[in-house]
Amino acid sequence: MDSLYLWLVPSLIIFSILARSIYRLYFHPLSKFPGPKLAAITHLFEFYYDVVQDGMFLWEIEKMHEKYGPIVRINPRELHIKDPHYYDQIYVSGGKKRNKDPHFVPLFAAPLSMITTVDHEHHRFRRGLLSNFFSKKSVANIALLIQSKVASLTDRFEQAYRDGTTVDLTAAFCALTGDIIFQYTFGESLDFLHDNNFKNDIRGSILELESVNHLNRFAPILIQLFQLMPSGIMSLFKPATAALLGEVTKKSQRALQSSDHQSSDKKDQTLLEALSSPTIPADERTLARLKEESMILLSGGTESPANALSVAAFHLYNDKSIIRKLREELQPVMPCAGDSVPLADLEQLPYLTGVVNEALRLSYGLVSRPPRVAPDEALTYGDFTIPPGTPVSTSSYFMNTDPTIFPNPESFNPERWILAKERGENLTRFMASFGKGSRACIGINLGYAELYYTIAAMARRFDFELCETTEDNIRVVRDRGLPFSKDGHWRVKAKVSKIYH
């Protein structure tokens, strides 16, 4: 009898796997879509490239498109479409519903946050709590905060010039954007910009957590285990995360305790105060949710804009013709190098706008594909009808480097935006660094403001000589949510060679 069980159990497992594989290949609603048979049969195909090979599935998807065409089945339940003209159908705005894929959101390790909210209406409610803070008007109202942090950054560059030291510009940019988003979220600063090495627990936390992003997708129970980890043990394995989470926890507890005494005047309200307002349903203002939403706001508001600034800095000082043209354009509106210029005036400068857009285009924002689900609507692509409830995705990498939209896409070319505008073309329609539609990055206006102010201040005031930095340091070769270079996180290092007064 024992030997019968020993034979029966593995036989049932093998039969189950075979039956499921046959169903997925021949009877599944996606069985008619092109793609590798192994990818259609098992998620282990994706697991191998993203977990074992450390973020390489994006390039395997690229190979699939080269072989099978613009629409491919990349795993048993998801389609990927590589067509810049279809992007707005996947990431649609207006009244059309697009849910997130519950199998993909564990990438962010924050199940209670807005970015991982699956349901369209629930996401709309959560986004509504914060959307006013990131409107064009609200960002204009914190111009002094942004400008003061940029001034602190330029002070550090001047000190580096006097000392003759090399500056890790990416770390400096992370300190800048981290200080801005932390103060906007909590009403106070951790002064990353004043640390000698730009030490930044937000960036440190991102570095510590991103190595397991894709593993979280396949084993979301790891997120729960991480959340149950005692702070002392977390400090040993992930010190920056533990330190940042400690700060966030204290501030979230304080906000909840004082929420009943909040002023009705929303003018000076912080993001955390908005999230903990007593007008919000109790199940939406728990300590756990405040912590997770705050951590996502901090990480999203730090690394992506800093990556874009790193791309801009590299190309400005690697190609002297770019910095020369930009400086010539800035000279009339910034006669003195330290002048403060209204954001609206900077946005009118075509070459500066081209630099900002190229920096965003080649930094990609999140490079991981974000699947969307049309729960009640069958989508059509060419001769294919996509069944309702099917996750469909594309990546900002494919959008931002599509050669039919951006010829010579690897080239940093600010003029492409000027020429497109002269032709009446709207290239920003095809740039996906902030996403699109109802789920687009809520911080888009803040991100643009940080880039305009910082790039203008640097270009008008400093010359840099790049050190130990090549284009490979800002070229994406791995997908860990954010783009990674061959050496890991992007990094640009330089020395200040001249100051303009």
N, C-alpha and C positions, 0 to 999 in steps of 0.2 A: 504493500500500500504506500509506504514511504517513497519507494522508487517511482510509483505512478505520479505522486505529487511533484516530485523533482522533475519529471518529464512534462507534466501538464502545465505547470506555471510558466516556464519559459516558452512553451508552445503557444499559450494564450497571448503572451506579450508579443511574440513574433507575428502571430495572426493579426493582432490589433494594429500593429505598426503597418503591416502590409495592406490591411483593409483601409486604414486612414490614408495611406499613400495613394492607393487606387482611387479613392474618393476625391482627393485633392487634385489628382492629375486629370481625371476624366469626368467627374460629376459635380465638382465645386462650381459655384457661380462664376468664378474667375478662371475656370479651366480653358476658356477660349482665348485668353490673353497671352501674348508671347512672353517668353522668358525662360531661363534655365529650369529644367525639370527638377533639379535638386533643390533649387530655391522654392519651387512650388510645393515640394513635398515636406520640407522641414525648416524650422527656424534655426536649426543648427548651422545652416549655411551662413546666415547673417551673423550668428554668434561667433563663428570662427573668425570672420574678417574684422568684426568690431571689438571683440573681447580678446581672443587669442592673438590676433594680429594687431591689436591696439589701434582701433579707429580707421580701418582701411576699407570698410564696406562702401563708402562713398565712391571710391575709385573703381570698385567692382561694379557698382551701378553704372558708372560711366562706360565701362566695357560692355555691359548689357545693352545699353542704348546704341552703341556702335554696331552691335551684332543684330539686335532685334528691332530697332527703330525707336520712335519718340515715346511710345508707351510700353512699359514692361511690368510684369508681375515679379516683384523683388522678394517676396516671401509668401507663405500660404494665403495671406489675407490682405495684402497691400499692393497698390499700384503706384508706380512712379512715372511722371510725365515730364519729359525734357523738352519743353516748348515755351519760350518766353511769352508767346501770345495767348497761352492758355492759363497763365499764372493767376490772373484775376478771377477765373472761374473756380479755382481751388480755394483761394484766399479771398473770398468775396466779401463785400461790405453791404450795407443797406439792410433790408429786412430778411434776407436769406439766411437760413440756419446753417452753421458749420460747427459741429462739435469737435473736440479734440479726441484723439485716439487714446483710450485708457491704457493700452499696452505700451504707449510711447512716453507718456508723461512722467513715469518714474525716473526718467533721465535727470530731472531737476531735483529729485530727493526732497520735495516739499509738497506733500499731497494736499495741504490745506491752502495753498497759495493761489492767487489769481491765474498764474501762468500754467498751472496744472489742472484748472477747473475744466472738467470735461463738457458739461452741459452748456449749451449756448446761452440760455437765459440766466443761469446761475453766474456764468462768467460776466454777462452784461451787467448784472447787479454789482458784482465785486469791482468791476472796472469803473463803474459809476461813482464809487466811493472816492476814487483818486483822480479821475480824469480831469477834473477842474484844476488840480495842482499842476498838471503838465500841459495846460493850454498855452497857446502863444502869449496870451496876456499875462498869465501867472509866471511864465518864465521871464518875461520882460520885467516883471516886478521884482525878481531876484537877481537882476543884472548886477547890482552892487556886490552881492555875495560872490557871484562868478568872477567879477573883475577883481575883487580883493584877493581871491585865491590865485588867480592868474598873476597878480602882482607879487604874491609870495613866491610863486614859482620863478618868476624872472629875478627876484632877489636872490634866490638860490643859485641861479645860473650866473649872476654877477659874482657871487662869492666863489663859485667854482672857477671862474675866469681869473680872479685874483689869486686863488690857491693853485691854479694850474692843474686841477684834478679832472679826471674823466668822469662823466655823468652817465649813469644808466637812465637814459631818457624815458624808457618805458616804465621803469619804477617811479620816476618823477611824475609822469602823466597819470599813473595809477594813484599816486598820492594826491594829485590835484582832483581827479574825478571822485576819488573816495572821500576826500574832505567835503566836497560839494554835496554829494548825495547823503552823506552821514548827517551833515548839518541840516539839510532840507528835511530829512526823515525824522530826526530827533531834536532839532533845535540847538544842538551844540556840536563842537568839532573835536575830533581826536588828534588833530594837528599832525597828520602824517607828513605834511610838507615841511614841518620843522624838525623831523627826525634826520639825523646825519646821513643815514642810508635809505631814507624814504621808507622805512619799515612800515608795513601796511598789513594789518591782520585781515582785512577784506580780501586783498589779493592772495595773502597766504592761505586763507581758507579755500579760495578757488583752486589754488594749486594742489591743496591736499585732497579735495573732493573730486576733482575732475577725472582723476585716474580711474575711478570706479563708476563713472556716469553710465557707460553702456552696460556694465554688469548689473547695475540697478534695474535696468529695463527688463532683463531676463530673470532677475531674482529680486523683486521688489521687497521681499521680506527683509533684505539687508537694510533697507531704510528704517524699518521698525526696530531692528536690533541696534542700529546706530543711535536712534532716539532714546533707547533704553539704557545706553551706555552711561555709567556714572561719570561725572565731570572729571574726577581724578584720573580715571583710566583714559578718557578722551584726551586729556592734557598730555599724556605720555605719547600717544600715537598721532594726534592731530592738534598740536599746541595752538596754532593760529585759529583754527576753528573753535576750539574750546574757549580761547580768550574772547573772540568776537561774539560767540553765542552767550557768554557770560554777560557782556555789556548789553547785548540785545535783550536778554532775559530780564535784567534789572530794570531797564528802561520800559519794557513792556509791562512788567508788574506795577511799576510806578504809575504808568498811564492808566491802567485799569483801576487802580486804587483811587486815582484822582478824577476819574472820568465824570463822576456825578457833579463835580465842581467846575467843569470846564466852562469857559466863557462862551456865550452865544455868538460872540464876534469871531467870524472865521478868517478874518484878514490875516492874523498872525498865527493861525493854526498850523501845526506841523502835520506831516503825513501820519505819524503814529497817533496823534490826537484824533485825526479824522477816522482812523481805523478803530479807535476805542471809544468813539462817541456813544453816549447812552441812547441815542436815537436809532442805533443799529441793533438788529435782533441779537439776543444773547448768544445764540449759537454761532454768530459771525464775529464775535469779539472775545473769543477765548484766548488764554495765554498762548496756547499752542499755535493758533492761527496767526496771532500778532507776531510771534517769533519767526514763523516761516515766511510770512509776507515781507517782514523787514529784511530777512536774510536775502530774499530774492531781489528786493529793491536795491540793496547794497551791492550785491554781486553784479546784477544787470547794469547798474549805473556806474560801475567802476571799470571793469575790464574791457568791454566792447568800445566805449569811446576812447579809452587809452590806447587800444590797438589801432584805432583809426588815426590818432595823433602820431603814433609811432610810424605808421605808413607814410603820413605826410612829412614828418621830420626826415625820414630816410631819403625820400625822393627830392625834397627841397634842397638838401645839402649834398646829395649825391650827384645831382645834375644842376650845376650852378646857373644854367640858363633859366630854370624854373624860379629859383629864388630871386634872380635879377628882375624878371618880368613881374613877379608878385610885388617886390619892393617898389618898383616904379609905379605900380597901380596904387599902392598904399600911401606913397609919399604925399599926394595932395590932401588926403583926408586925415593923415597922421603926420603933420609937419614935424612934430617932435616925437621921438621914438617912444616916449612913455605916455603919449596922449590916450585918453579914453574916448572911444568912439561909440555912439549908439549902435546897437545890433542892427537896426533897420538900415543904417548907412552902410554897414559892412556887407549886408545881404545884397546890396545894389551893385557890388563890385563883381564884374563877370569873371575875371581871372581867379580871384579869391574863391568865388563860388565853385569854379571848376576844380580848384585844388581840394576844397572841402568834399566835393562829390566824388572825386577820384580816390581820396583817402577812405571814404566810406565804402565805395565800390570794391576796393581791393583789400578791405579788412573784413568784409562779409557779415559782420554781426555774429549771430549764431550760424554755424556752417552745417550743423545737423539738419536733416530734413524734418520739418514739422508736419506730420500727417493731419489732414482734415477729413471729417466725415459729414457727408450730406445725409442726415438721418431719414428724410422723407422724400428725397429728390433723386431721380436717376439722371446722372450726368452723361453727356455725349461728347466723345472725342473721335472725330473722323467717323469711321464706320463702326466704332465700338460704343456700346451702351454700358455704362458703369452702374452696377446695381446699387440702390440706396443702402446706406450703412457701410459702404466700402471705404477704408482709409486710402486717401490719395495724397501724394506729396510731391514736392520738388525741393531742391536746395538752393539757398542764396548763391552758392558757389557756381552752379550752372547758370543761374540768371545773370549774375554779375560778370561772367566771363563768356557769355554767348557771343561768338564772333560775328553773327549776323546783325547784332545790335551794337556791339562795341568792337569794331575792327581792331586787330592787334590787341586783344584784351589784356595781356600781361603788361602792356605799356602804360605808364602813368602819364596821361595826356590831358591836362586841364582844358586845352583848346577844343577837345571833342564836344564839350558841353556848350561852348560859345558858338561853334559852328552849327550844332544841332538846333540851338535856339534861333539862329539866323534863318535856318531852313524851316522853322515852325514846328520842329519835332520836340516832343517832351520825353527826354531820355530818363527822367526820374521815374517814369511809369514802369520802367524795366529794371529798376534797382531794388533789390530785395533785402538790403542790409538791416532794415527795421521791420521787415515783413510787410504785409498788406492786409487790407480788409478789417473786419471787426476785431481781429485778434492781433493787429499790428502792435509793435512795441509802444507802450504808453509813454515812454520817455523820449520820443523822437524830437520834440521841440527843444528839450533840454540838451540832448546830444548835439544838435546842430549849433546851439548857442555856444556850448563849450568849445566846439571846433573853430567856429568863426573867431571868437575872442582869443583863443590860445594861439592859433596859427598866425593871426594878424600880429599879435604881440611879439612872437618869436621872430617872424620874418622881418619885422620893422626894426628890431633891436639887436639881433645877434647873428653872427656867422658861427657855424659849427664845422668841425672836422670830424668825420666819422672815424670811430676806432673799433677794431675787432668786429666789424659789422659788414655783412654783405646782404644782397637781396635774399639769400637763402634764409636769413634770420627772420624774414617777414613773409615767407612763402609757405602756404598751407600744404602740408603733406599728410597730416593726420586730422581726423575729425574726433574731437573729444567734447562735442557740444560747441565750444569755441574752436577756432582754427589753431592748430599746432604746427610749428616748423619741425625740421629734422632734429633740432636740439630741445624741443619742448615749447614752452610759452615763448611768444615773440619777444624779441629784445633788440633795442637799438642803443648803442653806446657812442658817445661823442665828447669832444672837448670844445669848449667855447674859444674860438680863435679871434673874435673881434666883437666889440660892443659899439653900437651906434647911439649917439646921444642927440 
